[in-house]
Amino acid sequence: MSNQNDEWLQEQQRVDETVAKVKQKEKFLISQVKSVKDEAEEIRQNFWEDVTVNLDEPDDVIETFTSIRQQAELLSERERSYGHVEESIETLKKLEQSPYFARVDFKENDETEEKIYIGIASFIDENDEYLVYDWRAPISSIYYDGSPGPVSYETPEGSRSGEMLLKRQFLIKNGRIESLFDTGVTIGDEMLQEVLGNKADTHMKSIVATIQKEQNKIIRDISSRLLFVQGAAGSGKTSAALQRIAYLLYRFRDSLHSEQMILFSPNRLFNHYISKVLPELGESNIVQTTFFDYAQSRFPDLELESLFEQFENSVNEIENTWRSKAIQLKGDRSFFQAINKYVLDLNESGLFFKDIRFRGKVLISKEEISELFYSYDSSFSLPNRFPLVTKELLKRLEEKALEEEQEDWVEEEMELLDREDYLKAFQHSLKGERKGKVVFDSFDQEKEYLAKQIVRKYFRKIKVAVKRYRFFHIKAQFVDFLKKASEFIHLDEFELSDREWLEIQNHTIHALNHKKIHMEDVVPYLYLSDLIEGRKSQTSIKYVFIDEIQDYSPLQLEYMKYMFPYSKFTMLGDINQSIFNKGKKPTIQTAIDIFGAEKAEIIRLTKSYRSTAAITAFTKEILQDGEEIELFEREGKKPTIIVRNDVDQLIEEITDQVNKLTKISGSVAIIGKTMKDCEQAFQLLKNKINVTLIGMKNQEIVDGPMLLPSYLAKGLEFDSVIVLNASNEMYHQDSERTLLYTICTRAMHQLIITSVGKPSRLFDAVDSELYSLD
Ligand SMILES: Nc1ncnc2c1ncn2[C@@H]1O[C@H](COP(=O)(O)OP(=O)(O)OP(=O)(O)O)[C@@H](O)[C@H]1O
């Protein structure tokens, strides 16, 4: 038997031993879980028997309350430990299948050599010996960063160094070693080839076994206030970010919880796509949202235009019309500063208020509110004056309510009261009697009581509105700001004339009057309202992750910093994939300007792992002055450009291709430019193939072929991509280069570009050797 086989056998033996111990532990925990579960069940069943309920005297009430609380705490403690044991069992089940994926032999100075096995979680045997180290443990970083020879790694106590004698990778499935490699500098290409050659999944997978050195830097960074990752399409930005979340939760497990992290992703489809990575690593998902969803939650009364609608609307307009200039201006940092300056001027006067009305009558006029607001000392900030004004308004409303009780309408309404209302009044009277209070002894008193109830019912709504500061007229304030904004900004820097600016204002006002708000107005509007009314920034959030950062405007970045003042930011983006935001400066520079260079770390990922070398070579040439992109050598067919004369022929071709591709590859996506294009194609395709149209309303990845617009495909990947009609007519502007690049880079194994008539001129720059033409 050769040495190599001996090694393999020895390793398999170790796997067997580890798995046996894992199973043993699992068995023990299963028995434990049963007893914890039974105990919790018993507490729940006997809950009321074990507490003493006595509500006679105030002291008894306190005692009862304490007793209930103790019992509830006991129950939740048992339930928590039940949850923990369940989680541990889940992890053990994973270890049972594949206990580890790597081994490094490490010798620290004069100490004896140690064999470190690395897996998705630590496993310690009965003698407290580490049979498996968590991939996030300090020592595990030498596997990702180092190669055989001298190595060092960071621990919370400082740096440690020694020598790495061996670096080995395993692929273990169902407790059997399927492959084993000893590797050098990088984490073996063999392993990566194997992983990347697999089919796409409806959910993203974790990359824990093959994290690359540069990605490991992203994952383990703990000092930067701003970690900015500029990475080519498919270079693992999202993957690294998710591993980073898992790492941070492990590294700071005593002080950091998943609720203290938030991830802004491009769309809900993407949220769904990445939702299994953290649970796969044994961690809970963090809050995932999209900026649109966040903003919508702040605008209950307005219909928000989404970034996608903005895209759909603006692609139809000629470039550089006033709309795209408006988007530029309203996304600029100078616009943010303009809001700051405008608000400074409101300290003494200038806030807009609304009358507080009831039944068509003004209860408290806007002038009265304004007078009240500005009666407070101007050293009080605007937000600090709001609670004071609210308190006073509520007091005045009480007086108004008393007056209102005398009005005729109250009496009329009283006559319309049904039996139930009277019964309620009667019960109230009985309650009062029990408490030794004066109760109705005359018809007048009963009437008085009912009148109070009626008015109170109506006034309740008004009071709620006052408590929510609805007396402040944010819409009018925003319009006023727009009217005065040109005092604070230089319109000519945005090539805007006064007339165009006026047109932009009218456009915004028109939308607001129809209870709508354009995407470019959303953040300025939110910020203005926050500065005036005072919004509590989210101080409990410690880490903010923003994916597809290139689509955020500079003003949005400013707002993010304002909203999460104590957070560390991880921003992931690719300037080559900017679809929406065409700011004056690259986002990376803007982010550094905003957050300051001292605490910023920039990491560039240049190697693209998603696509075959043939696809990356092709997509790279669509960009002319793109960021650096390196190929990952993985074999595959050259992309094909298929040109047909008319739409019918194109649809025939797409039908054939989808039928062929679904037989050989896993997921197939047909990607169109806009939703409208996709809807038209869907009408023509739906009776020929079983395809699902993905839109804003059904953002979920499904099995089988999908048809979706470019912006919803962001961040996703598919085994095969068919680009829907990439004709010259469809994509002809230079600004659409990045859009076309984004669509094409979704393909992992095969890329087919279709076109009615001449394909987009944006492909002209691509070497004809890099694709085949049909
Ligand atoms: N170290 C790695 N090991 C294995 N697979 C990897 C690694 N890095 C990236 N990948 C794979 O490459 C693909 C692309 O990764 P990911 O989606 O994270 O890239 P991205 O940079 O966010 O892409 P894009 O900007 O195009 O959306 C995924 O299938 C991911 O699993």
The ligand as a MOL file (V3000), in Angstrom:
LIG
                    3D

  0  0  0     0  0            999 V3000
M  V30 BEGIN CTAB
M  V30 COUNTS 31 33 0 0 0
M  V30 BEGIN ATOM
M  V30 1 N -13.9280 31.6240 -1.9030 0
M  V30 2 C -14.9190 31.1010 -2.5890 0
M  V30 3 N -15.1090 29.7740 -2.5880 0
M  V30 4 C -16.1270 29.2190 -3.2780 0
M  V30 5 N -16.9990 29.8990 -3.9860 0
M  V30 6 C -16.8720 31.2270 -4.0160 0
M  V30 7 C -15.8250 31.8980 -3.3250 0
M  V30 8 N -15.9710 33.2130 -3.5300 0
M  V30 9 C -17.0450 33.3600 -4.3170 0
M  V30 10 N -17.5820 32.1750 -4.6040 0
M  V30 11 C -18.7650 31.9040 -5.4140 0
M  V30 12 O -18.8120 32.8430 -6.4820 0
M  V30 13 C -20.1510 33.2210 -6.7390 0
M  V30 14 C -20.2700 34.7170 -6.6820 0
M  V30 15 O -20.1680 35.1580 -5.3420 0
M  V30 16 P -20.9550 36.4230 -4.8130 0
M  V30 17 O -22.3550 36.3980 -5.2760 0
M  V30 18 O -20.6580 36.5370 -3.3750 0
M  V30 19 O -20.1880 37.5470 -5.6220 0
M  V30 20 P -20.4460 39.1050 -5.7010 0
M  V30 21 O -19.1050 39.7280 -5.7690 0
M  V30 22 O -21.3570 39.5360 -4.6250 0
M  V30 23 O -21.1480 39.1900 -7.1130 0
M  V30 24 P -22.0050 40.3110 -7.8460 0
M  V30 25 O -21.3990 41.6360 -7.5790 0
M  V30 26 O -21.8690 39.9340 -9.2790 0
M  V30 27 O -23.3820 40.1580 -7.3860 0
M  V30 28 C -21.0240 32.4810 -5.7300 0
M  V30 29 O -21.4960 31.2990 -6.3230 0
M  V30 30 C -20.0490 32.1250 -4.6270 0
M  V30 31 O -20.4530 30.9620 -3.9390 0
M  V30 END ATOM
M  V30 BEGIN BOND
M  V30 1 1 1 2
M  V30 2 1 2 3
M  V30 3 2 2 7
M  V30 4 2 3 4
M  V30 5 1 4 5
M  V30 6 2 5 6
M  V30 7 1 6 7
M  V30 8 1 6 10
M  V30 9 1 7 8
M  V30 10 2 8 9
M  V30 11 1 9 10
M  V30 12 1 10 11
M  V30 13 1 11 12
M  V30 14 1 11 30
M  V30 15 1 12 13
M  V30 16 1 13 14
M  V30 17 1 13 28
M  V30 18 1 14 15
M  V30 19 1 15 16
M  V30 20 2 16 17
M  V30 21 1 16 18
M  V30 22 1 16 19
M  V30 23 1 19 20
M  V30 24 2 20 21
M  V30 25 1 20 22
M  V30 26 1 20 23
M  V30 27 1 23 24
M  V30 28 2 24 25
M  V30 29 1 24 26
M  V30 30 1 24 27
M  V30 31 1 28 29
M  V30 32 1 28 30
M  V30 33 1 30 31
M  V30 END BOND
M  V30 END CTAB
M  END
